[in-house]
Amino acid sequence: MQSAVTPDQSQAMDAPKQGLPVTIITGFLGSGKTTLLNHILTNQQGLKTAVLVNEFGEIGIDNELIVSTGENMVELSNGCICCTINNDLVDAVYKVLEREEKLDYLVVETTGLADPLPVALTFLGTELRDLTRLDSIITVVDAANYSLDLFNSQAAYSQIAYGDVIVLNKTDLVDEATLNELEKKIGEVKEGARILRTTRSQVALPLILSVGLFESDKYFDAVDEHNHDHHDHEHDHDDHDHSTCGHDHHDHDHEHHQHHSDHLENDGFTSLSFQIDKPFSIRKFQYFLDNQLTENIFRAKGIMWFDESPNRHIFHLCGKRFTMDDDEWKGEKKNQLVLIGQNLDQNQLLEQLEKCICLPTTSRGKGFGK
């Protein structure tokens, strides 16, 4: 897929790379970041996650999980590691990347008073850009002590403004009217904010971590199956004004599925899968992302086929942030997309995705059937 870049950038992007996905967890003092980190560390199944923190003592990892403790690093029985940042974030990241064991994910916690933007720029603007992929910024907000009112803090404002998903925590300590008012205030800072209500930072991890780096032949057998062997390069998806696709299409079988995983369903969330062996139009899919992606969709991932591109595209979305990584097709071309959210209007979403299909001007394909 093409993007508006300079020749130098284009040359750098031509080389395939494997980037470790990174989530930044931010939030004001006492919001519940540490509780969320512990939740991530203890609930990763079959994944090796590294968590970078400022102080070990704040984490309070269950001693029964600890396998070994080294200098500035703790290794857990489930393969996850916890490492202190010390003075230099880049050095801490390299320390993690240089380990023999292959990691699947990196989580970085900012301090409670930090603006997350400089941390994000560390991954976007340094040599780490070729080794990592900034997946998301998750902001934890204390519903009982809403920081913008309590501290009038620029850092707290920035944490919400740059957050891809807002975890509104400690919701058990306030009433429904207060929660609705807080969500309204958050929406004034971050228009179209994706807000997850939580108690004790308990959240289904697929809603905040894009750990499903998948290959299409396995992903649709089970929504939560993970495959991490990907070689691609990342760039932002710019809008293009392409004309209507002009080559013939034949009618093919196509289907969409509805997958539900237990831990998502328990929290009132569902996932919707869409699959079709016809290409999308870049312009139409861009319109869907820009104008039709509702606030109750927190995650999306897919293997994408666009009429305007010969490449296979690996798509990840958190909140409204998305990446589109180029790859080569290894099998038959098809579109496969998964949306994860709450109270999804599945019929409307399927209709909107159907409209992304690239069709000749003379005919329309068959309608979708269950």
Kinemage of the C-alpha trace (Angstrom):
@kinemage 1
@onewidth
@group {chain A} dominant
@subgroup {mainchain}
@vectorlist {calphas} color= white
{ca met a 1} P 0.000 0.000 0.000
{ca gln a 2} L 1.280 3.413 -0.830
{ca ser a 3} L 1.745 6.230 1.618
{ca ala a 4} L 2.805 9.848 1.314
{ca val a 5} L 6.480 9.570 2.276
{ca thr a 6} L 9.787 11.010 1.169
{ca pro a 7} L 12.172 8.942 -0.993
{ca asp a 8} L 14.463 8.374 1.989
{ca gln a 9} L 11.573 7.146 4.095
{ca ser a 10} L 10.353 4.972 1.247
{ca gln a 11} L 13.746 3.313 0.903
{ca ala a 12} L 13.868 2.602 4.632
{ca met a 13} L 10.375 1.154 4.536
{ca asp a 14} L 11.179 -1.219 1.678
{ca ala a 15} L 13.247 -3.470 3.944
{ca pro a 16} L 11.093 -6.013 5.770
{ca lys a 17} L 11.353 -5.785 9.523
{ca gln a 18} L 10.005 -7.563 12.529
{ca gly a 19} L 8.796 -5.157 15.166
{ca leu a 20} L 8.019 -6.093 18.750
{ca pro a 21} L 4.569 -4.611 19.540
{ca val a 22} L 4.628 -2.056 22.345
{ca thr a 23} L 1.835 -0.790 24.582
{ca ile a 24} L 2.381 2.247 26.773
{ca ile a 25} L 0.325 2.327 29.974
{ca thr a 26} L -0.157 5.779 31.393
{ca gly a 27} L -2.409 7.347 33.984
{ca phe a 28} L -2.290 9.691 36.936
{ca leu a 29} L -1.046 8.833 40.426
{ca gly a 30} L -3.165 6.153 42.078
{ca ser a 31} L -5.300 5.420 39.023
{ca gly a 32} L -4.564 1.688 38.968
{ca lys a 33} L -1.662 1.303 36.522
{ca thr a 34} L 0.246 -1.089 38.772
{ca thr a 35} L -2.827 -3.256 39.300
{ca leu a 36} L -3.267 -3.396 35.526
{ca leu a 37} L 0.383 -4.384 35.073
{ca asn a 38} L 0.004 -7.227 37.557
{ca his a 39} L -3.154 -8.310 35.740
{ca ile a 40} L -1.205 -8.440 32.457
{ca leu a 41} L 1.769 -10.276 33.969
{ca thr a 42} L -0.333 -12.975 35.617
{ca asn a 43} L -2.840 -13.577 32.818
{ca gln a 44} L -0.647 -13.993 29.756
{ca gln a 45} L -1.220 -17.510 28.453
{ca gly a 46} L 1.496 -18.892 26.208
{ca leu a 47} L 2.922 -15.425 25.575
{ca lys a 48} L 6.206 -13.954 26.694
{ca thr a 49} L 5.590 -10.372 27.737
{ca ala a 50} L 8.167 -7.928 29.081
{ca val a 51} L 6.987 -5.143 31.373
{ca leu a 52} L 9.212 -2.106 31.909
{ca val a 53} L 8.546 -0.262 35.168
{ca asn a 54} L 10.230 2.486 37.131
{ca glu a 55} L 10.278 0.637 40.468
{ca phe a 56} L 10.031 -3.087 41.217
{ca gly a 57} L 8.628 -2.420 44.645
{ca glu a 58} L 5.474 -0.885 43.255
{ca ile a 59} L 4.598 -4.039 41.304
{ca gly a 60} L 4.575 -6.468 44.225
{ca ile a 61} L 4.722 -9.581 42.042
{ca asp a 62} L 3.429 -12.776 43.635
{ca asn a 63} L 6.526 -14.621 44.910
{ca glu a 64} L 5.084 -17.932 43.732
{ca leu a 65} L 5.373 -16.709 40.141
{ca ile a 66} L 9.010 -15.646 40.363
{ca val a 67} L 11.552 -18.018 38.794
{ca ser a 68} L 14.680 -15.892 39.069
{ca thr a 69} L 15.727 -12.399 40.074
{ca gly a 70} L 18.683 -10.713 38.366
{ca glu a 71} L 20.004 -7.199 38.253
{ca asn a 72} L 17.032 -4.956 37.466
{ca met a 73} L 15.069 -7.927 36.094
{ca val a 74} L 12.602 -10.505 37.428
{ca glu a 75} L 11.599 -13.588 35.438
{ca leu a 76} L 8.231 -15.251 36.028
{ca ser a 77} L 7.185 -18.873 35.663
{ca asn a 78} L 4.833 -18.031 32.785
{ca gly a 79} L 7.714 -16.661 30.682
{ca cys a 80} L 7.006 -12.998 31.333
{ca ile a 81} L 9.731 -10.702 32.642
{ca cys a 82} L 9.652 -7.450 34.563
{ca cys a 83} L 12.498 -4.984 34.133
{ca thr a 84} L 13.227 -1.600 35.701
{ca ile a 85} L 13.820 1.371 33.424
{ca asn a 86} L 16.439 3.111 35.586
{ca asn a 87} L 17.503 6.290 33.801
{ca asp a 88} L 17.271 5.527 30.091
{ca leu a 89} L 14.225 3.980 28.439
{ca val a 90} L 16.107 3.110 25.243
{ca asp a 91} L 18.778 1.212 27.192
{ca ala a 92} L 16.087 -0.701 29.088
{ca val a 93} L 14.348 -1.667 25.841
{ca tyr a 94} L 17.619 -2.894 24.328
{ca lys a 95} L 18.306 -4.919 27.469
{ca val a 96} L 14.997 -6.687 26.904
{ca leu a 97} L 15.453 -7.107 23.144
{ca glu a 98} L 18.927 -8.624 23.587
{ca arg a 99} L 17.635 -11.549 25.638
{ca glu a 100} L 17.921 -14.985 24.025
{ca glu a 101} L 14.248 -15.803 24.523
{ca lys a 102} L 11.976 -14.344 21.878
{ca leu a 103} L 9.453 -11.947 23.366
{ca asp a 104} L 5.936 -11.505 22.034
{ca tyr a 105} L 5.049 -8.183 23.615
{ca leu a 106} L 6.451 -5.172 25.468
{ca val a 107} L 4.507 -3.066 27.969
{ca val a 108} L 5.963 0.206 29.264
{ca glu a 109} L 4.558 2.028 32.287
{ca thr a 110} L 5.007 5.778 32.534
{ca thr a 111} L 5.211 7.582 35.845
{ca gly a 112} L 1.962 9.054 37.126
{ca leu a 113} L 3.077 12.606 36.385
{ca ala a 114} L 4.400 11.896 32.893
{ca asp a 115} L 3.148 13.080 29.539
{ca pro a 116} L 3.056 9.879 27.430
{ca leu a 117} L 3.980 11.645 24.176
{ca pro a 118} L 7.782 11.726 24.756
{ca val a 119} L 7.650 8.021 25.614
{ca ala a 120} L 5.728 7.291 22.413
{ca leu a 121} L 8.197 9.360 20.386
{ca thr a 122} L 11.018 7.257 21.809
{ca phe a 123} L 9.620 4.317 19.861
{ca leu a 124} L 8.614 6.322 16.797
{ca gly a 125} L 11.619 8.590 16.390
{ca thr a 126} L 14.724 6.665 17.492
{ca glu a 127} L 16.547 3.563 16.288
{ca leu a 128} L 13.878 1.562 18.132
{ca arg a 129} L 11.514 2.379 15.291
{ca asp a 130} L 12.959 -0.491 13.249
{ca leu a 131} L 12.823 -2.961 16.143
{ca thr a 132} L 9.457 -2.167 17.705
{ca arg a 133} L 5.925 -1.223 16.674
{ca leu a 134} L 3.968 1.197 18.858
{ca asp a 135} L 0.682 -0.619 19.187
{ca ser a 136} L -1.289 1.490 21.639
{ca ile a 137} L -1.386 3.967 24.486
{ca ile a 138} L -3.682 2.819 27.297
{ca thr a 139} L -4.691 5.488 29.827
{ca val a 140} L -5.977 4.508 33.264
{ca val a 141} L -8.301 7.088 34.847
{ca asp a 142} L -9.384 7.050 38.507
{ca ala a 143} L -13.171 7.431 38.502
{ca ala a 144} L -13.198 8.242 42.221
{ca asn a 145} L -10.555 10.967 41.928
{ca tyr a 146} L -10.828 12.329 38.429
{ca ser a 147} L -7.410 13.894 37.957
{ca leu a 148} L -8.325 16.774 35.666
{ca asp a 149} L -10.637 18.194 38.324
{ca leu a 150} L -8.454 17.252 41.276
{ca phe a 151} L -5.086 18.440 40.017
{ca asn a 152} L -5.847 20.567 36.956
{ca ser a 153} L -2.783 18.873 35.509
{ca gln a 154} L -1.445 19.262 31.979
{ca ala a 155} L 0.065 15.776 32.250
{ca ala a 156} L -3.312 14.284 33.138
{ca tyr a 157} L -4.858 16.131 30.197
{ca ser a 158} L -2.180 14.800 27.819
{ca gln a 159} L -2.597 11.263 29.135
{ca ile a 160} L -6.224 11.314 28.036
{ca ala a 161} L -5.628 13.270 24.843
{ca tyr a 162} L -3.049 10.764 23.577
{ca gly a 163} L -4.750 7.614 24.886
{ca asp a 164} L -6.074 5.130 22.345
{ca val a 165} L -8.210 3.408 24.971
{ca ile a 166} L -9.257 4.974 28.283
{ca val a 167} L -9.607 2.515 31.175
{ca leu a 168} L -12.066 4.218 33.552
{ca asn a 169} L -11.128 2.418 36.742
{ca lys a 170} L -12.624 2.144 40.240
{ca thr a 171} L -16.122 2.379 38.833
{ca asp a 172} L -17.455 0.554 41.896
{ca leu a 173} L -16.689 3.604 44.037
{ca val a 174} L -19.014 6.036 42.225
{ca asp a 175} L -22.592 5.988 40.969
{ca glu a 176} L -23.835 5.705 37.397
{ca ala a 177} L -24.582 9.431 37.060
{ca thr a 178} L -21.009 10.267 38.045
{ca leu a 179} L -19.628 7.771 35.545
{ca asn a 180} L -21.715 9.242 32.758
{ca glu a 181} L -20.504 12.730 33.652
{ca leu a 182} L -16.878 11.567 33.713
{ca glu a 183} L -17.240 9.931 30.320
{ca lys a 184} L -18.661 13.170 28.976
{ca lys a 185} L -15.662 15.121 30.360
{ca ile a 186} L -13.230 12.590 28.916
{ca gly a 187} L -14.992 12.936 25.570
{ca glu a 188} L -14.426 16.688 25.689
{ca val a 189} L -10.690 16.063 25.969
{ca lys a 190} L -10.586 13.118 23.555
{ca glu a 191} L -13.350 13.202 20.970
{ca gly a 192} L -14.660 9.746 20.192
{ca ala a 193} L -12.748 8.226 23.126
{ca arg a 194} L -12.922 4.458 23.539
{ca ile a 195} L -13.745 4.093 27.238
{ca leu a 196} L -13.614 0.805 29.165
{ca arg a 197} L -15.232 0.776 32.609
{ca thr a 198} L -13.300 -1.404 35.060
{ca thr a 199} L -13.045 -2.359 38.703
{ca arg a 200} L -9.569 -3.082 40.081
{ca ser a 201} L -8.205 -2.715 36.522
{ca gln a 202} L -9.729 -6.055 35.497
{ca val a 203} L -10.063 -5.990 31.730
{ca ala a 204} L -10.008 -8.678 29.051
{ca leu a 205} L -6.507 -8.419 27.597
{ca pro a 206} L -7.571 -8.686 23.919
{ca leu a 207} L -9.285 -5.317 24.408
{ca ile a 208} L -6.024 -3.532 25.229
{ca leu a 209} L -3.176 -5.680 23.889
{ca ser a 210} L -2.941 -6.656 20.237
{ca val a 211} L -1.258 -9.927 21.082
{ca gly a 212} L -3.079 -11.727 18.257
{ca leu a 213} L -0.360 -11.228 15.653
{ca phe a 214} L -1.817 -13.885 13.467
{ca glu a 215} L -1.511 -15.752 10.228
{ca ser a 216} L -4.820 -15.994 8.418
{ca asp a 217} L -4.867 -19.767 7.985
{ca lys a 218} L -4.935 -20.302 11.750
{ca tyr a 219} L -6.643 -17.221 13.067
{ca phe a 220} L -10.133 -18.082 11.944
{ca asp a 221} L -10.042 -21.515 13.514
{ca ala a 222} L -9.990 -19.856 16.918
{ca val a 223} L -10.135 -16.137 17.537
{ca asp a 224} L -7.704 -16.294 20.449
{ca glu a 225} L -5.053 -18.423 18.715
{ca his a 226} L -1.776 -16.525 18.463
{ca asn a 227} L 0.971 -16.697 15.845
{ca his a 228} L 3.863 -14.261 16.051
{ca asp a 229} L 5.989 -15.009 13.005
{ca his a 230} L 5.521 -11.834 11.001
{ca his a 231} L 7.898 -9.897 8.790
{ca asp a 232} L 6.551 -6.590 7.697
{ca his a 233} L 7.065 -2.878 7.800
{ca glu a 234} L 4.794 -0.293 9.251
{ca his a 235} L 3.397 2.927 7.921
{ca asp a 236} L 0.322 5.049 8.353
{ca his a 237} L -2.603 4.510 6.021
{ca asp a 238} L -3.297 7.701 4.089
{ca asp a 239} L -6.461 8.471 2.191
{ca his a 240} L -6.293 8.017 -1.576
{ca asp a 241} L -8.836 9.116 -4.140
{ca his a 242} L -8.918 6.003 -6.308
{ca ser a 243} L -11.429 5.587 -9.054
{ca thr a 244} L -13.872 2.710 -8.968
{ca cys a 245} L -12.121 -0.601 -9.638
{ca gly a 246} L -12.358 -1.518 -13.261
{ca his a 247} L -11.693 -5.242 -13.593
{ca asp a 248} L -14.181 -8.071 -13.622
{ca his a 249} L -15.141 -10.030 -10.542
{ca his a 250} L -16.756 -13.413 -10.430
{ca asp a 251} L -19.151 -14.379 -7.707
{ca his a 252} L -17.420 -16.474 -5.073
{ca asp a 253} L -18.546 -18.067 -1.883
{ca his a 254} L -18.057 -15.729 0.992
{ca glu a 255} L -18.953 -15.837 4.629
{ca his a 256} L -18.802 -14.044 7.888
{ca his a 257} L -18.597 -15.596 11.298
{ca gln a 258} L -19.357 -14.548 14.803
{ca his a 259} L -16.790 -15.712 17.335
{ca his a 260} L -17.195 -15.342 21.058
{ca ser a 261} L -14.498 -16.072 23.612
{ca asp a 262} L -15.564 -16.783 27.166
{ca his a 263} L -13.467 -14.146 28.870
{ca leu a 264} L -14.749 -11.489 26.512
{ca glu a 265} L -18.368 -12.585 26.797
{ca asn a 266} L -18.198 -12.424 30.577
{ca asp a 267} L -17.409 -8.733 30.310
{ca gly a 268} L -20.194 -8.078 27.829
{ca phe a 269} L -17.872 -7.962 24.814
{ca thr a 270} L -18.081 -9.894 21.574
{ca ser a 271} L -15.976 -10.316 18.472
{ca leu a 272} L -17.228 -10.302 14.912
{ca ser a 273} L -15.328 -11.971 12.073
{ca phe a 274} L -15.673 -11.087 8.411
{ca gln a 275} L -14.164 -13.077 5.555
{ca ile a 276} L -14.494 -12.748 1.789
{ca asp a 277} L -12.404 -13.693 -1.248
{ca lys a 278} L -12.820 -10.326 -2.967
{ca pro a 279} L -10.605 -7.273 -2.577
{ca phe a 280} L -11.500 -4.093 -0.750
{ca ser a 281} L -11.146 -0.608 -2.153
{ca ile a 282} L -8.563 1.392 -0.205
{ca arg a 283} L -10.695 4.516 -0.424
{ca lys a 284} L -13.827 2.743 0.804
{ca phe a 285} L -12.041 1.033 3.697
{ca gln a 286} L -10.437 4.341 4.664
{ca tyr a 287} L -13.921 5.878 4.752
{ca phe a 288} L -15.095 3.065 7.025
{ca leu a 289} L -12.198 3.703 9.426
{ca asp a 290} L -12.570 7.479 9.413
{ca asn a 291} L -16.348 7.819 9.523
{ca gln a 292} L -18.071 4.596 10.548
{ca leu a 293} L -15.880 3.032 13.230
{ca thr a 294} L -17.969 3.523 16.358
{ca glu a 295} L -16.737 4.178 19.890
{ca asn a 296} L -17.757 0.723 21.108
{ca ile a 297} L -15.134 -0.927 18.860
{ca phe a 298} L -11.866 -1.188 20.781
{ca arg a 299} L -9.822 -3.581 18.688
{ca ala a 300} L -9.613 -4.795 15.128
{ca lys a 301} L -7.134 -6.984 13.319
{ca gly a 302} L -7.043 -8.504 9.902
{ca ile a 303} L -5.328 -9.806 6.812
{ca met a 304} L -6.303 -7.317 4.119
{ca trp a 305} L -6.460 -7.543 0.324
{ca phe a 306} L -6.834 -4.254 -1.571
{ca asp a 307} L -7.560 -3.960 -5.262
{ca glu a 308} L -4.978 -1.191 -5.633
{ca ser a 309} L -2.109 -3.159 -4.089
{ca pro a 310} L -0.329 -6.436 -4.938
{ca asn a 311} L 0.697 -6.876 -1.290
{ca arg a 312} L -0.855 -8.685 1.629
{ca his a 313} L -1.539 -6.228 4.463
{ca ile a 314} L -1.547 -7.008 8.184
{ca phe a 315} L -3.956 -4.642 9.918
{ca his a 316} L -4.053 -3.753 13.619
{ca leu a 317} L -6.275 -1.208 15.327
{ca cys a 318} L -6.532 -0.037 18.924
{ca gly a 319} L -9.047 2.725 19.579
{ca lys a 320} L -8.585 4.814 16.457
{ca arg a 321} L -4.849 4.158 16.058
{ca phe a 322} L -4.084 1.650 13.349
{ca thr a 323} L -1.135 0.230 11.460
{ca met a 324} L -1.062 -1.439 8.066
{ca asp a 325} L 2.021 -3.618 7.574
{ca asp a 326} L 2.968 -4.871 4.109
{ca asp a 327} L 3.757 -8.518 3.477
{ca glu a 328} L 3.742 -10.988 0.574
{ca trp a 329} L 0.841 -13.299 -0.079
{ca lys a 330} L 1.563 -16.875 0.969
{ca gly a 331} L -1.701 -18.399 -0.244
{ca glu a 332} L -4.971 -17.442 -1.845
{ca lys a 333} L -5.876 -13.784 -1.589
{ca lys a 334} L -8.785 -12.964 0.699
{ca asn a 335} L -9.949 -10.412 3.240
{ca gln a 336} L -10.186 -11.543 6.853
{ca leu a 337} L -11.102 -9.069 9.552
{ca val a 338} L -11.982 -9.337 13.239
{ca leu a 339} L -13.666 -6.566 15.248
{ca ile a 340} L -13.788 -6.690 19.061
{ca gly a 341} L -16.164 -4.466 20.962
{ca gln a 342} L -19.214 -4.064 23.148
{ca asn a 343} L -22.847 -4.118 22.013
{ca leu a 344} L -21.818 -4.357 18.376
{ca asp a 345} L -24.474 -3.710 15.753
{ca gln a 346} L -23.378 -6.735 13.770
{ca asn a 347} L -25.757 -6.334 10.844
{ca gln a 348} L -24.748 -2.714 10.344
{ca leu a 349} L -21.045 -3.553 10.560
{ca leu a 350} L -21.408 -6.374 8.026
{ca glu a 351} L -23.273 -4.040 5.687
{ca gln a 352} L -20.567 -1.372 6.051
{ca leu a 353} L -17.789 -3.879 5.398
{ca glu a 354} L -19.652 -5.241 2.386
{ca lys a 355} L -19.639 -1.717 0.945
{ca cys a 356} L -15.823 -1.714 1.170
{ca ile a 357} L -15.665 -4.485 -1.440
{ca cys a 358} L -14.287 -3.366 -4.760
{ca leu a 359} L -16.950 -4.057 -7.384
{ca pro a 360} L -17.177 -3.206 -11.079
{ca thr a 361} L -19.511 -0.373 -11.975
{ca thr a 362} L -21.796 -2.629 -13.999
{ca ser a 363} L -22.875 -5.108 -11.353
{ca arg a 364} L -23.151 -5.817 -7.656
{ca gly a 365} L -22.213 -9.011 -5.906
{ca lys a 366} L -24.607 -11.256 -4.073
{ca gly a 367} L -25.787 -10.184 -0.659
{ca phe a 368} L -24.286 -11.653 2.464
{ca gly a 369} L -25.961 -14.613 4.084
{ca lys a 370} L -25.535 -16.129 7.514
